Amino acid sequence: MIMPNTIDMKKPTQAPATASEQHVPRPVQLVKISAVGTAVPPGLLTNEDLTKIVDTTDEWIRTRTGIVQRHVVAKGVASSDLGAEAAKQALSRAGVAPTDIELIIVATITPDMIFPSTACLVQHKIGAKGAWGFDLNAACSGFLYALQTGVQFIASGVHKKVLVIGADIMTSITDYQDRNTCVLFGDAAGAVLLEGSSSADDGCFIDFLHEVDGSGGHLLQLPAGGSLNPASHETVEKRMHYLRQDGPTVFKFATLKMSEICNRLLARNGLTGADVDVFIPHQANKRIIDAAAQRIGAAPDRVIINIDQFGNTTAATVPMAMNTALEQGKLKKGDLVLIGTMGAGLTSGAALLRWG
Ligand SMILES: CC(C)(COP(=O)(O)OP(=O)(O)OC[C@H]1O[C@@H](n2cnc3c(N)ncnc32)[C@H](O)[C@@H]1OP(=O)(O)O)[C@@H](O)C(=O)NCCC(=O)NCCS
């Protein structure tokens, strides 16, 4: 990890040199989010709409998940389209030209296709000539993992401007015959521009903590379409190209893990939930968010929740929630922000930053 566990907000820090770098220590550049952008398709799928598709009720969905509606794409709209739209908005808000971007990282589990990567398609769509990029798959923790990856490239002095995008068209892998899962997901994208920061007052990332546990990989997965189960008549007939989930087990993992990883990150930085000005959790289920916030000790008015409007948009939830926080005036310069995620993998993650 390049970022130190605890950061002196006033002093620039030195990178801990690895064995191979001992003779060329590099200064660590502080890194901040300088703009946020989002893309939400206009199509709506309400709880009422879902009652006409599967055996469910608006009341069940609201009380068990907190979701009221989700946005869904029209046929032919892909993750790269939403990702590019969100990226363009972030760039325009920052007043930065696409040609100034050096690296594009797209977190997604619904790439336009297996290859080329969605990052390549976004690069072309936004006109980021000369940039390089790649996709990163960590499901609902994907944006946070991509965020740390992007931060390292700036902190280490390799790049100056990095776009990190979370984009998912979850409706492309949702089984609308399965009431257990089809009520949960929606489509969206969010993007942030990462740049160097002159001081902690200007905003900066403080620390990240991530963890995966592949022993739970079977609990939430898309069984077919990869090298294990390539597409065939059989995989289609068995509906294996749709996501499958053991909801109650994932629910238990999520409620415990998201708070645990956030609390560990806070503790190693000498902080508690009471120090957090804004808690941005992954939006999977309002009950999961409420439980996590309570275990962290984050006051309800500091917790950002927009799952009612968008459902679970997987890699897009964190930047979408950042945008909601900004729109609602809840995220201000100088705020200590805690981000927490968990998802398929099983993955979990947390980040601490000072908003600039
Ligand atoms: C999916 C989830 C909302 C289900 O809520 P739950 O309270 O655990 O409900 P259960 O799965 O125990 O199901 C309770 C009952 O509701 C039923 N049910 C499930 N979906 C339903 C729906 N859409 N409408 C009505 N009833 C439904 C179940 O069939 C079950 O009925 P049964 O008792 O007759 O078998 C919840 O488990 C969850 O949020 N899991 C984590 C999902 C998640 O976050 N995934 C992404 C991780 S990033």
The ligand as an SDF file (V2000), in Angstrom:
LIG
                    3D

 48 50  0  0  0  0  0  0  0  0999 V2000
  -32.9200  -10.6300   -1.4050 C   0  0  0  0  0  0  0  0  0  0  0  0
  -33.4000  -10.1080   -0.0740 C   0  0  0  0  0  0  0  0  0  0  0  0
  -33.9830   -8.7190   -0.2350 C   0  0  0  0  0  0  0  0  0  0  0  0
  -34.4890  -11.0260    0.4600 C   0  0  0  0  0  0  0  0  0  0  0  0
  -34.9320  -10.5430    1.6990 O   0  0  0  0  0  0  0  0  0  0  0  0
  -35.1030  -11.5330    2.9160 P   0  0  0  0  0  0  0  0  0  0  0  0
  -35.7240  -10.7820    4.0160 O   0  0  0  0  0  0  0  0  0  0  0  0
  -33.7730  -12.1620    3.1610 O   0  0  0  0  0  0  0  0  0  0  0  0
  -36.1360  -12.5490    2.3650 O   0  0  0  0  0  0  0  0  0  0  0  0
  -35.9390  -14.1110    2.1970 P   0  0  0  0  0  0  0  0  0  0  0  0
  -34.9660  -14.4050    1.1370 O   0  0  0  0  0  0  0  0  0  0  0  0
  -35.7310  -14.6990    3.5750 O   0  0  0  0  0  0  0  0  0  0  0  0
  -37.3500  -14.4950    1.6920 O   0  0  0  0  0  0  0  0  0  0  0  0
  -38.4990  -14.3340    2.5010 C   0  0  0  0  0  0  0  0  0  0  0  0
  -39.6940  -14.7660    1.6760 C   0  0  0  0  0  0  0  0  0  0  0  0
  -39.9680  -13.7320    0.7260 O   0  0  0  0  0  0  0  0  0  0  0  0
  -40.1020  -14.3310   -0.5650 C   0  0  0  0  0  0  0  0  0  0  0  0
  -39.6710  -13.3710   -1.5780 N   0  0  0  0  0  0  0  0  0  0  0  0
  -38.4540  -13.2380   -2.1420 C   0  0  0  0  0  0  0  0  0  0  0  0
  -38.4870  -12.2630   -3.0560 N   0  0  0  0  0  0  0  0  0  0  0  0
  -39.7340  -11.7660   -3.0390 C   0  0  0  0  0  0  0  0  0  0  0  0
  -40.3570  -10.7410   -3.7440 C   0  0  0  0  0  0  0  0  0  0  0  0
  -39.7210  -10.0030   -4.6780 N   0  0  0  0  0  0  0  0  0  0  0  0
  -41.6570  -10.4830   -3.4890 N   0  0  0  0  0  0  0  0  0  0  0  0
  -42.3340  -11.1950   -2.5720 C   0  0  0  0  0  0  0  0  0  0  0  0
  -41.7720  -12.1840   -1.8750 N   0  0  0  0  0  0  0  0  0  0  0  0
  -40.4980  -12.4790   -2.1010 C   0  0  0  0  0  0  0  0  0  0  0  0
  -39.2250  -15.5490   -0.5150 C   0  0  0  0  0  0  0  0  0  0  0  0
  -39.6080  -16.4650   -1.4960 O   0  0  0  0  0  0  0  0  0  0  0  0
  -39.4850  -16.0400    0.8790 C   0  0  0  0  0  0  0  0  0  0  0  0
  -40.6890  -16.7390    0.8790 O   0  0  0  0  0  0  0  0  0  0  0  0
  -40.8360  -18.1320    1.6680 P   0  0  0  0  0  0  0  0  0  0  0  0
  -40.5890  -17.7570    3.1140 O   0  0  0  0  0  0  0  0  0  0  0  0
  -42.2180  -18.5260    1.3710 O   0  0  0  0  0  0  0  0  0  0  0  0
  -39.7700  -19.0030    1.1060 O   0  0  0  0  0  0  0  0  0  0  0  0
  -32.2590  -10.0740    0.9600 C   0  0  0  0  0  0  0  0  0  0  0  0
  -31.8750  -11.3860    1.2550 O   0  0  0  0  0  0  0  0  0  0  0  0
  -31.0590   -9.3360    0.4740 C   0  0  0  0  0  0  0  0  0  0  0  0
  -31.0880   -8.1330    0.3200 O   0  0  0  0  0  0  0  0  0  0  0  0
  -29.9420  -10.0400    0.2670 N   0  0  0  0  0  0  0  0  0  0  0  0
  -28.7020   -9.4340   -0.1400 C   0  0  0  0  0  0  0  0  0  0  0  0
  -28.8540   -8.9770   -1.5530 C   0  0  0  0  0  0  0  0  0  0  0  0
  -27.6990   -8.1650   -1.9800 C   0  0  0  0  0  0  0  0  0  0  0  0
  -27.3970   -7.2080   -1.3450 O   0  0  0  0  0  0  0  0  0  0  0  0
  -27.0810   -8.5450   -3.0630 N   0  0  0  0  0  0  0  0  0  0  0  0
  -26.0560   -7.8370   -3.6860 C   0  0  0  0  0  0  0  0  0  0  0  0
  -24.8560   -7.8090   -2.8480 C   0  0  0  0  0  0  0  0  0  0  0  0
  -23.8420   -6.5410   -3.4160 S   0  0  0  0  0  0  0  0  0  0  0  0
  1  2  1  0
  2  3  1  0
  2  4  1  0
  2 36  1  0
  4  5  1  0
  5  6  1  0
  6  7  2  0
  6  8  1  0
  6  9  1  0
  9 10  1  0
 10 11  2  0
 10 12  1  0
 10 13  1  0
 13 14  1  0
 14 15  1  0
 15 16  1  0
 15 30  1  0
 16 17  1  0
 17 18  1  0
 17 28  1  0
 18 19  1  0
 18 27  1  0
 19 20  2  0
 20 21  1  0
 21 22  1  0
 21 27  2  0
 22 23  1  0
 22 24  2  0
 24 25  1  0
 25 26  2  0
 26 27  1  0
 28 29  1  0
 28 30  1  0
 30 31  1  0
 31 32  1  0
 32 33  2  0
 32 34  1  0
 32 35  1  0
 36 37  1  0
 36 38  1  0
 38 39  2  0
 38 40  1  0
 40 41  1  0
 41 42  1  0
 42 43  1  0
 43 44  2  0
 43 45  1  0
 45 46  1  0
 46 47  1  0
 47 48  1  0
M  END
$$$$
